[in-house]
Amino acid sequence: MEHSFGAYLKEVREDQGLSINQLAQAADISGSQISRIENGLRGIPKPHTLRKIAEALQIPYEDLMDKAGYLKHEEHPDIESAAPPWATYRDKRDFKKMLEDDGELMFDGIPLAQEDKQRIKDVLTGLFWEAKQMNKRKK
C-alpha cells in the first residue's frame, strides 16, 4: 500500500506540474518527506499531513485518505455507514443534522481553522453515538 500511495502522490504532483519543493512549500512540510513518501521510503503519512497535501494539491482529502488506506471502500463518510447497526432512522437524522450544522466555530473569539473544525467534528461523532447508545440502554 505504501509504495502504491507514493506512486499515486507522485503522479498527481507531476500531473499538476509541481516539483517536490513546490508541493512541500504549498503543504508546509519538508521536501525530503514528500520524496520519501513518493519513493516508498516512509510510511503512510498521518491524516493531518494528508490534509495538508490534499489542500496544497487542491484535491479532495477523502481521495488521499482512501488511497492511503485509511478508508475502507464500503465505509466512505456517509450517514448510513457512519451509523452503528443499532441506530434508528431518527438517530441517523439527528446525526445528519449535527454534521450539517456548519456554523462558525470559534475559540476565544477567533474562528477555528478547517483542520481544527474537522478534529472537533470527528470527536463529536464519537461522542454523539456513545451518548445515543447510553440513552437507549436507559430506556
C-alpha positions in Angstrom: 0.0 0.0 0.0 2.8 2.4 1.0 4.6 2.2 -2.4 1.3 2.5 -4.4 0.3 5.5 -2.4 3.7 7.1 -3.1 3.4 6.4 -6.8 -0.1 7.9 -6.7 1.1 11.0 -4.9 4.0 11.4 -7.4 1.6 11.0 -10.4 -0.8 13.7 -9.0 2.0 16.1 -8.3 3.6 15.6 -11.7 0.2 15.9 -13.5 -0.1 19.3 -11.8 3.3 20.3 -13.0 4.6 20.8 -9.4 8.1 20.0 -8.2 8.7 18.2 -4.9 9.8 21.5 -3.4 6.8 23.4 -4.8 4.4 20.9 -3.2 6.4 20.9 0.0 6.2 24.6 0.3 2.5 24.7 -0.5 1.8 22.0 2.0 4.1 23.4 4.6 6.1 20.1 5.0 9.6 19.2 4.0 10.6 18.2 0.5 12.5 15.3 1.8 9.4 14.0 3.5 7.5 14.1 0.2 10.4 12.5 -1.6 10.5 9.7 0.9 6.7 9.2 0.6 6.8 9.1 -3.2 9.7 6.6 -3.1 8.1 4.3 -0.6 10.9 5.0 2.0 8.5 6.5 4.5 5.2 5.0 5.8 1.8 6.3 5.0 1.5 9.9 6.3 -0.8 10.7 9.2 -4.3 12.1 8.3 -3.1 15.6 9.4 -0.3 15.5 6.8 -2.6 14.1 4.2 -5.0 17.0 4.7 -2.1 19.5 4.1 -1.1 17.7 0.9 -4.7 17.5 -0.3 -5.2 21.2 0.2 -1.9 22.0 -1.5 -2.8 19.8 -4.5 -6.4 21.1 -4.4 -7.8 17.6 -4.4 -10.4 16.0 -2.1 -9.0 15.0 1.3 -11.1 11.9 1.2 -9.4 10.8 -2.0 -6.0 10.8 -0.4 -7.3 9.2 2.8 -8.8 6.4 0.6 -5.6 5.9 -1.5 -3.6 5.8 1.8 -5.8 3.0 3.0 -7.5 4.9 5.9 -10.9 4.5 4.4 -12.4 1.1 3.5 -14.3 1.3 0.3 -17.6 0.4 2.0 -17.0 3.0 4.7 -16.9 6.3 2.8 -18.1 9.0 5.2 -21.9 9.0 4.7 -24.6 8.8 7.3 -25.5 5.1 6.7 -22.0 3.7 7.1 -21.0 6.0 9.9 -24.0 4.9 12.0 -23.8 1.9 14.3 -26.1 -1.1 13.5 -28.5 -0.2 16.3 -29.1 3.3 15.1 -32.7 4.1 14.1 -33.9 6.4 11.3 -34.4 9.2 13.9 -30.8 8.7 15.2 -29.4 8.9 11.7 -31.5 12.0 11.1 -30.2 13.7 14.2 -26.6 12.8 13.4 -27.0 14.2 9.8 -28.4 17.4 11.3 -25.5 17.7 13.7 -22.9 17.2 10.8 -24.7 19.6 8.5 -24.8 22.4 11.1 -21.8 24.3 9.7 -21.9 27.3 11.9 -18.7 29.3 12.6 -16.7 27.5 15.3 -14.6 29.9 17.4 -12.3 29.7 20.4 -11.7 32.9 22.4 -13.5 34.8 19.6 -11.1 33.5 16.9 -12.5 31.4 14.1 -11.0 27.9 14.0 -9.0 26.5 11.1 -10.6 23.9 8.9 -8.4 21.1 10.2 -9.4 22.0 13.8 -13.1 22.0 12.8 -12.6 18.5 11.3 -11.0 17.3 14.5 -13.9 18.6 16.6 -16.4 17.0 14.2 -14.6 13.7 14.5 -14.7 13.8 18.3 -18.3 14.9 18.3 -19.2 12.0 16.0 -17.8 9.5 18.5 -19.5 11.3 21.4 -22.8 11.5 19.6 -23.0 7.8 19.0 -21.8 7.0 22.5 -24.5 9.2 24.0 -27.2 7.8 21.8 -26.3 4.3 22.8 -26.2 5.2 26.5 -29.6 6.8 26.2 -31.0 3.7 24.6 -29.8 1.5 27.5 -31.6 3.7 30.0 -35.0 3.2 28.3 
